[in-house]
Amino acid sequence: MNRLVLATRNHGKIIELRAILAAAELPYELVGADAYPEIPDVKETGVTFAENALLKAHALARATGLPAIADDSGLCVDVLGGAPGIFSARWAGTHGDDGANLRLLLAQLSDIAPEHRGAQFFCAAALALPDGTERVVEGRMPGVLRHAPAGANGFGYDPILQPEGEDRTAAELSPDEKNAISHRGKAFRALVPVLRELVG
């Protein structure tokens, strides 16, 4: 069985990608970066989601000698010209402070009318092989931003993005419902034919 490394220590992402690979009947053993604690986390110094995903995938592929998958994702708000974008996780200044990020974004959009609150979650997923071969695919979850958070599932900006065609926020969807339409789910599923082609 081929081993693939997912460049994250986020257990939820690993479970999600394992489920997608299993559904596609791909014979890969998927492990996360925590299987290699000696490898340091990669700094996301790129200026696009794709650059950051490739930085992480190449670093892990080089360090392990195995095919590596990485993703970078965030919220892109139309009226903010695509921001927070790659800065989504540290929009309020501290990386990973979901509550502060949410409060700041809602304050910035407080006087924006509902018809101008379009936004999308965007994900770039990269596959890198030890020989330097690379491929990037993308996934999007478009929607509109609510004026107040709703729902207790998910993380990040999920409580304020209402996906297209839904009357609930992403944080009000079950994990299975969200994975079926999410930016990350779409990107990871788009990797399946790439894996078949490049990894076998």
N, C-alpha and C positions, 0 to 999 in steps of 0.2 A: 504494500500500500504506500502510495506517495504521501509524504508529509508536507503540509503547507503551514507557514507561520503567518499569523495575523498580528500585525504590528500594533497591538493594543493590550493593555492590562485590564480592559473593561470586560468583565465576564458576560455582560448582557450582549455585547457585540459578538463575542465568540459563540454564544448559544444561537444567536440569530443566523450567523453565517453557516454554522454546522447544520441547522435545520434546512437552509436553502440548498446546501451541497447534498444533503441526504435526499431531499425531494427530487433533485436532479439525478439521483443515483450515481453521483461521482465518487469514485473510490479513494478519497483522500482522508488522511488523518489530519485534523486541524488542531493546532495548538496556538496558544497566545504567547505574547512576549514574556509573560511571567514564567514560561518554561525555560527561559534563558535569563536568569536574574543578573548575570554578569554583564549583559549588554545594556549600556545606558540608554535612557530615553533620548530620542532625537529632537533637537530644537526645530520648531516649525518656523523657519526663516524665509519661506517662500512668500510671494505676494499674491498667489492664487491658491484655490483649494487643490487644484491638480498638482502644483509644485510641491505643496506640503505633503500630499499623499505620496508622491514619488520619492521625496526625500526620505520618508519613513520606510517605504517598501525597499528601496535600494540599500539603505543602511542595514536592514535586517537580513536581506538576501546575501549581502557581502559577509556579514558576521556569522551567519549560520550555514551558508552554502546550500540553502533551500529556497524554493520559490516563496516569495513573501507578498502578502496583500496588506494594503493600508488604505485608510480612508480619511478624508478631512471634510467636514461639513459645517454648515452654519445657516443662519437666517439672513435672507436678503430682502430688505424692505424697499419697495418701489420708490416711495417718496423720499427716501434717504439715499437714493442713487445706488442701491445694492448693499448699503451698510446695514447692520454691523459686519456682515460677510465673514471674512477670515478672522475678524476680531470678536466674533460672537461670544466666545467663552470668557473673554476678558473685557467686554464692552464697558463695564463700570470700573475697570482698573485692576481688579484682582481676579486671576484666572480661576474659573470654576465657581464663582459666587453667583449661583443662579438667581437668587432672590434680588441681589443688587442689580444684576444685569436687567432683569425683568422690570424692576421699578424705574430704572433710568430710561429704558426704552419707552415704557408707557408714559412717562413724564414728557419725553421728547415729542410724542405723538398725541398728546392730550387734546390739542385743538384741531386735529386732522379729522375731517368728515369720513363717515363709513365708506363712501364710494372711492376714497383715495387711500384706503388702508390695505391695498394689495401687498402681498409678500409671498415668499416661498422658502421652504427649506431646500437647500441644495447640498448634494453630496458628490464628491469625486472619489472614485475607488480605483486604486492602482495595483497592478500586478507587476512585480519585478522578478526576473530570474537572475541567478548568480552570474550568468554571462553578460549581464547588462541589458538584455531584452526587457522592454517595458511596454505597458499598455494601460491606458486610462479610460474609464467609462464614467458616465454621469447619471444621476437620478435627481428628480425634482418632486416636491410636494407643494403645489401652489395652493393659495388660500387667501384669507383676509385676517387681519388682526383685530381681536376683540379689544374693548376698552378696559376690561377687567379680567383677571385670571379665572379659569374654571377647570375643575378636574384635578385628580390627585395622581394620575398615572404619568409615566414618562418622566422627562426632566427638561432642563433648559427652558426654552421658550414654548414648549408644548402647551402650557395652560392658556396661551393667548392666540395661537394660530388655529383658526377654524379651516380645515381643509376644504377645497373645492368640492361641492356636492354634499357636504356634511352640515348638520345643524349643531354638531358638537365640536369641541376643541380636540386637538390631538391628545391632550391629557385626559379626555373623557372616553377615549377609545380603549378597547381592550388591547393587550399587546399583539394578539393575532390580527385584529382589525387594523391596527396601526402598521404592522409589518407589511400587510398586503398592499398598502398605498404609500408607504413612507419613501422618502428620498433615498435612504440607506438601503431599504429592501429592494427598491428598483435598481440601484447601482450594483448591489451584490448579485442580483439575479442576472444583470447584464454581463457580469463577469463569467458566468457559467460557460457560454460558448468560447470565450477567450481562454479559459482554463483547458477546455477540451482541445483547443487548437495548439496551445503553447506548452501545456504540461502533459497532456495525453491521458 
